[in-house]
Amino acid sequence: MWRAVPAIPPSASARLSTTFALLLLSQVRLGILATVLFFCGHFAFFTCCRPYLEKVEHSDAAEASLSLLGFGLANIAGTFLSASMLRRNMKRSLGGVPLVMALLPLGMAIYGTYTLVSATSMLGWRLLFGFVPVAWTTWLTWGVPDQIESAGGLQIACTQLAITSGSGVGGILFDVGGIKEVLIGSGIVFVAIGAGGFARFEDDDHSHSHSH
């Protein structure tokens, strides 16, 4: 990257106060909140993937490792496919994908004993996981095109906090109620993200495609 990425001179100096000032913008607050909820919901479940494979699917160590490898490959595929979907419809990515993701853990909580349902749901979850962070990051850069670095730094910091919080909450739910409670909790979080995406946006992809 050091050799390939061209040098771009900064247009202005970045200040720490600018990062916090961005939170005064409703668009930034919404994007950050959605990102935090997304990673909380995802890592609450992802932390318990291996216990799910071992206790519900009764997978051995080799089978669980292969499953996790498949999840990683599905995530890479989803990230690559996200670009074409974002060009078609931003609203669908921000609202529709989280709602579909919400159905997957809820379905696993009900029909988790069926191997085909579990395998399809978990691969679909990781595939769709690649879409949403790209969508929210893209939308956030549209909202503050002159402060992309500060907005990106704020988003990354909140994402790290969300990963830690989601993993901790997922562990607590697992200890208190078991894997089914973790699945239901993750599903509820993604319903909230999807509903918020549909409620807030009106075909942002078309408006920005015309502006560019």
C-alpha positions as CSV (number, residue, x, y, z in Angstrom):
1,M,0.0,0.0,0.0
2,W,2.9,2.4,0.7
3,R,4.1,2.0,-2.8
4,A,0.7,1.8,-4.6
5,V,-1.4,4.5,-2.8
6,P,-0.7,8.0,-4.1
7,A,0.2,10.8,-1.7
8,I,-2.7,13.2,-1.2
9,P,-1.9,16.5,0.6
10,P,-4.3,17.3,3.4
11,S,-6.8,20.1,2.7
12,A,-6.9,21.2,6.3
13,S,-5.5,20.1,9.7
14,A,-7.6,17.6,11.7
15,R,-8.4,18.5,15.3
16,L,-9.6,16.3,18.1
17,S,-12.4,18.8,18.7
18,T,-13.6,18.3,15.2
19,T,-14.2,14.6,15.8
20,F,-16.5,15.2,18.8
21,A,-18.2,18.1,16.9
22,L,-19.3,15.7,14.3
23,L,-21.6,14.1,16.9
24,L,-23.7,17.3,16.7
25,L,-24.8,16.2,13.2
26,S,-27.8,14.0,13.2
27,Q,-26.6,12.0,10.2
28,V,-23.3,11.2,11.9
29,R,-25.1,10.2,15.2
30,L,-27.4,7.9,13.3
31,G,-24.6,6.3,11.4
32,I,-22.5,5.8,14.5
33,L,-25.4,4.4,16.5
34,A,-26.3,2.0,13.7
35,T,-22.7,0.8,13.5
36,V,-22.5,0.3,17.2
37,L,-25.7,-1.7,17.3
38,F,-24.6,-3.7,14.2
39,F,-21.3,-4.8,15.7
40,C,-22.8,-5.4,19.1
41,G,-25.5,-7.7,17.7
42,H,-23.0,-9.5,15.4
43,F,-20.3,-10.2,18.0
44,A,-22.8,-11.1,20.6
45,F,-23.7,-14.1,18.4
46,F,-20.3,-14.6,16.8
47,T,-18.6,-15.1,20.1
48,C,-21.0,-18.0,20.8
49,C,-20.6,-19.6,17.3
50,R,-18.3,-22.3,18.5
51,P,-20.4,-23.3,21.5
52,Y,-23.4,-23.4,19.1
53,L,-21.6,-25.7,16.7
54,E,-20.4,-28.0,19.5
55,K,-23.5,-28.1,21.7
56,V,-26.3,-27.8,19.2
57,E,-24.8,-29.2,16.0
58,H,-22.5,-31.6,17.9
59,S,-19.6,-30.8,15.7
60,D,-16.1,-32.0,16.6
61,A,-13.0,-29.7,16.5
62,A,-12.3,-30.4,12.8
63,E,-15.8,-29.8,11.7
64,A,-16.1,-26.6,13.8
65,S,-12.9,-25.3,12.3
66,L,-14.1,-26.0,8.8
67,S,-17.3,-24.2,9.5
68,L,-15.5,-21.1,10.9
69,L,-13.3,-21.1,7.8
70,G,-16.5,-21.1,5.6
71,F,-17.8,-18.2,7.6
72,G,-14.7,-16.2,6.9
73,L,-14.8,-17.0,3.2
74,A,-18.5,-16.0,3.1
75,N,-17.7,-12.7,4.8
76,I,-15.1,-11.9,2.1
77,A,-17.6,-12.7,-0.6
78,G,-20.2,-10.4,1.0
79,T,-17.7,-7.5,1.2
80,F,-16.9,-7.9,-2.5
81,L,-20.6,-8.2,-3.5
82,S,-21.6,-5.1,-1.4
83,A,-20.3,-2.7,-4.0
84,S,-22.7,-3.8,-6.7
85,M,-25.6,-3.7,-4.3
86,L,-24.8,-0.3,-3.0
87,R,-24.8,1.1,-6.5
88,R,-28.3,-0.3,-7.1
89,N,-30.0,0.8,-3.9
90,M,-28.5,2.2,-0.7
91,K,-31.7,2.0,1.2
92,R,-32.1,-1.7,0.6
93,S,-28.6,-2.2,1.9
94,L,-29.1,-0.2,5.1
95,G,-32.6,-1.4,5.8
96,G,-33.2,-4.7,4.0
97,V,-30.0,-6.5,4.8
98,P,-30.2,-6.2,8.6
99,L,-33.8,-7.3,8.5
100,V,-32.8,-10.4,6.6
101,M,-30.0,-11.0,9.0
102,A,-32.5,-10.7,11.9
103,L,-34.4,-13.6,10.5
104,L,-31.4,-15.9,10.4
105,P,-30.6,-16.2,14.2
106,L,-34.3,-16.2,15.0
107,G,-34.7,-19.1,12.6
108,M,-31.8,-20.8,14.2
109,A,-33.3,-20.4,17.6
110,I,-36.4,-22.2,16.5
111,Y,-35.1,-24.7,14.0
112,G,-31.5,-24.9,15.1
113,T,-31.5,-28.7,15.4
114,Y,-31.8,-29.0,11.6
115,T,-28.3,-29.1,10.2
116,L,-29.3,-27.6,6.9
117,V,-31.1,-24.7,8.5
118,S,-28.2,-23.9,10.8
119,A,-25.5,-24.2,8.1
120,T,-27.4,-22.0,5.6
121,S,-28.3,-19.4,8.2
122,M,-24.7,-19.1,9.5
123,L,-23.2,-18.8,6.1
124,G,-25.9,-16.3,5.1
125,W,-25.2,-14.3,8.2
126,R,-21.5,-14.0,7.4
127,L,-22.2,-13.3,3.8
128,L,-24.6,-10.4,4.6
129,F,-22.3,-9.2,7.4
130,G,-19.9,-7.9,4.7
131,F,-22.6,-5.6,3.3
132,V,-23.7,-3.4,6.2
133,P,-20.4,-1.9,7.5
134,V,-19.6,-0.9,3.9
135,A,-23.1,0.6,3.4
136,W,-23.0,2.7,6.6
137,T,-19.4,3.9,6.0
138,T,-20.3,4.9,2.5
139,W,-23.4,6.8,3.7
140,L,-21.5,8.5,6.4
141,T,-18.9,9.8,3.9
142,W,-21.8,11.3,1.9
143,G,-23.0,13.1,4.9
144,V,-19.6,14.7,5.8
145,P,-17.5,14.6,2.7
146,D,-15.2,17.3,4.1
147,Q,-14.5,15.5,7.3
148,I,-14.1,11.9,6.1
149,E,-11.0,11.2,8.2
150,S,-12.5,12.5,11.5
151,A,-15.8,10.6,10.8
152,G,-13.9,7.4,10.0
153,G,-11.8,7.7,13.1
154,L,-14.9,8.2,15.2
155,Q,-16.6,5.2,13.6
156,I,-13.6,2.9,14.1
157,A,-13.3,3.9,17.8
158,C,-17.0,3.2,18.4
159,T,-16.7,-0.1,16.4
160,Q,-14.0,-1.3,18.7
161,L,-16.1,-0.4,21.7
162,A,-19.1,-2.2,20.2
163,I,-17.1,-5.4,19.5
164,T,-16.0,-5.5,23.1
165,S,-19.5,-4.7,24.5
166,G,-21.3,-7.1,22.1
167,S,-18.9,-10.0,23.0
168,G,-19.4,-9.3,26.7
169,V,-23.2,-9.1,26.5
170,G,-23.3,-12.2,24.3
171,G,-21.3,-14.1,27.0
172,I,-23.6,-12.9,29.7
173,L,-26.7,-14.0,27.8
174,F,-25.1,-17.3,27.1
175,D,-24.3,-17.9,30.8
176,V,-27.7,-16.8,32.0
177,G,-30.0,-18.4,29.4
178,G,-28.0,-20.3,26.8
179,I,-27.4,-20.0,23.1
180,K,-31.1,-19.5,22.3
181,E,-31.2,-16.2,24.2
182,V,-28.1,-15.0,22.4
183,L,-29.7,-15.8,19.0
184,I,-32.9,-14.0,20.0
185,G,-31.0,-11.0,21.4
186,S,-29.0,-10.6,18.2
187,G,-32.1,-10.9,16.1
188,I,-33.9,-8.2,18.0
189,V,-30.9,-5.8,17.6
190,F,-30.9,-6.4,13.8
191,V,-34.6,-5.8,13.6
192,A,-34.0,-2.4,15.2
193,I,-31.2,-1.6,12.8
194,G,-33.2,-2.5,9.7
195,A,-36.3,-0.7,10.9
196,G,-34.2,2.4,11.5
197,G,-32.6,2.2,8.1
198,F,-36.0,2.0,6.3
199,A,-37.5,4.8,8.4
200,R,-34.7,7.3,7.9
201,F,-33.6,6.9,4.2
202,E,-35.5,7.7,1.0
203,D,-33.5,6.2,-1.9
204,D,-30.2,7.9,-1.0
205,D,-28.5,5.8,-3.6
206,H,-30.5,7.5,-6.4
207,S,-30.1,11.0,-5.1
208,H,-26.3,10.6,-4.7
209,S,-25.9,8.9,-8.0
210,H,-27.5,11.9,-9.7
211,S,-25.4,14.3,-7.8
212,H,-22.2,12.6,-8.8
